[in-house]
Amino acid sequence: KLTVDFSRNAKDFAINNYAQIQTVDKVAGYYREVTLEEAGRILNSDLSNFSWADGAPAPEGFEGTESHEWKEFRCERFAFPVSLGDLTIDQASWDVRQEYSAKKAQQAMTGRTVKALSVLTDASNYATAHKQDLSVSSNAVSNGDQWNGATVANQAVKQSLNYAANQILKDTLAGVDINDLVLVISPGLAKEISATQEIVDHIKGSPDALAQIRGELPGENAIYGLPNKLYGFPVIVEKTVKVPSRKGVATTARAFAMDDDTAVMCARPGGLVGQFGAPSFSCLTVFMQEELSVETLREEKDRRTLLRVVENYDVVMTAPVSGFLFQNVLA
């Protein structure tokens, strides 16, 4: 008496806007990371190393193959269960099983978000040129200024975003389109930067000025006083909330999944679901073997129903060069 159903939440969680899902058949496998330099290697402005004079041997191309490395992904299975007694199900005037299917699906998506952010904000996943501690006074990213001190004069936020975008474009040989880059920040950081002189002045000089005064900015970020795009980059406010305390404790803890002192610019090209076997510049990839499977199992002996949501995946930084990590962005 096992019933299996599938549901999908593709719009309510911000993770779908900064991570790409790659469906896989096996729980473990390899993806190929290829170097990019050969595609842009030009040693001389006159192209003398490619010159082919009449009657001379053609250039052989002995130098020009890319190196590649096979890297592993290994999916891990997670189950988010709840046990519902017969009396609870029979006596309720609503569909208790449907209610908890939705709750457990949200719990699974919250867990996926927390796991993804732990990878995306791990400084060890980035090369030195793709991360910057903004509290260092000599940092080149924001001219030594942190974001909550952004003014019209220092343009700390704009300087940071442009620096990161240029670094990503350079190291991917412009393989990443600038339109594929998004900025991921927490609600707390969104609140902080929206009140800075730089951002207030930026919006004041835009067509959104009147809407800002009225509190009617269009888009999902209106509650934070930010437009959907900042200096041309889509702003993804990661508003997922986790509860890091057990049930029944005196004080229930709640916290946003993303830290206020961290921001990430990353690429998530194309659609939510990647094409298997095709090159990808997505910074963060979720290798998904099983996604949001909702199962119910009737247990006659104990007169109860076991309901669970099951996922099996791995979260991997498949293209670290298409991301940039900002640390200690607030003073």
Salt bridges, closest charged atoms under 4 A:
GLU33 OE2 - LYS71 NZ 3.21
GLU38 OE1 - ARG41 NH1 2.25
GLU72 OE2 - ARG74 NH2 2.47
ASP86 OD1 - ARG298 NH1 2.65
GLU99 OE2 - LYS103 NZ 3.74
ASP171 OD2 - HIS130 NE2 2.57
ASP201 OD1 - LYS204 NZ 3.57
GLU291 OE1 - ARG8 NH1 2.65
GLU291 OE2 - ARG112 NH2 3.17
GLU295 OE1 - ARG308 NE 2.69
GLU299 OE1 - ARG304 NE 2.53
GLU300 OE2 - LYS1 NZ 2.84
GLU300 OE1 - ARG298 NH2 3.41
ASP302 OD1 - LYS301 NZ 3.49
ASP302 OD2 - ARG304 NH2 3.81
GLU311 OE2 - ARG112 NH2 2.42
